[in-house]
Amino acid sequence: MSIDHHELERANWLLAHGASWHMADRRMAQRLKRRAGELARREAGASESAHHESTIHWAGARFIARGEDSSDKFYRGLLLWFVIIPAVAVTVGPALLVSEVLHRLTTRMLLSRGRIPQQAPWYLAAIITLAIGVAAWLIAFRAEPLAELIVWPQTGVEVNWMPVVVLVGAGQLTILLATTGWQARRYGWPGVVVRKLSGLPSDLVAAEVDAAAHQIADADAALDEGADLAAQFDPVGEDWDYDEEPTDIDYAALDAADDDEDTHNRTAEPVQKGAR
């Protein structure tokens, strides 16, 4: 049985609660609605629609497109690919990549259990992780500076790698957990409400109706399977017509034939005695 991902509900929530200063929510809502339309057409057996709405491009393409002329767009492209993207990849790139994978895995697991992704647990875990990292730096390393500037006798910078590793690791893990919670908001999961049975008569009746419908469907499938099995063991290989009317029997003719046979036997008996 396929799992419902609630694409339409999530898209409508994003359109209703999307931020006005960027297009990310509208772009995600467009993707979700397109996916919902594809699933609906697939279930109905319809062909792909010839109507296609304009696609909202990703943030980098929109940043370049806002250039006034071709020269401005060219320099925007250089800034994007050689400054902005490398900076994001080095600072938060690994956390963003792992959070996307983690969100997909946890979403599949939660939906299979009838639950939906939540933001609060991830944000709480991020706060706890950051607090542990800062506490380790303050207590274990006694707030040791991350780097020291040396002027004499040789100018340079001395890095204290242990506290740097602890704080950077805690920071990356904090970003990972926080962005995983943000992924739930990004994909519109706050707009999905999973209905649970409350014990009311209406809910119980609805559950019983659903169970009965599944039982009827299983029974129909079993009957179809039994009919196919009987057709495989047909000894003649022909269709039997059990509705055919029985052949009419002339009982009067049969009685007349019996009377003629009795008369013939009585006539033949004296002849046999005379012969003796």
Secondary structure, DSSP 8 states (H G I E B T S, - for coil): ------HHHHHHHHHHH--TT-SHHHHHHHHHHHHHHHHHHHHHT----S--------HHHHHHHT-SSHHHHHHHHHHIIIIIHHHHHHHTHHHHHHHHHHHHHHHHHHHHTT----SHHHHHHHHHHHHHHHHHHHHTSTT--SEEEE-SSS-EEEE-HHHHHHHHHHHHHHHHHHHHHHHHHHTTGGG-------S-HHHHHHHHHHHHHHHHHHHHHHHHHHHHHHHHT-SS-S---TT-------HHHHHHHHHHHHHHHHHHHHHHHHH-
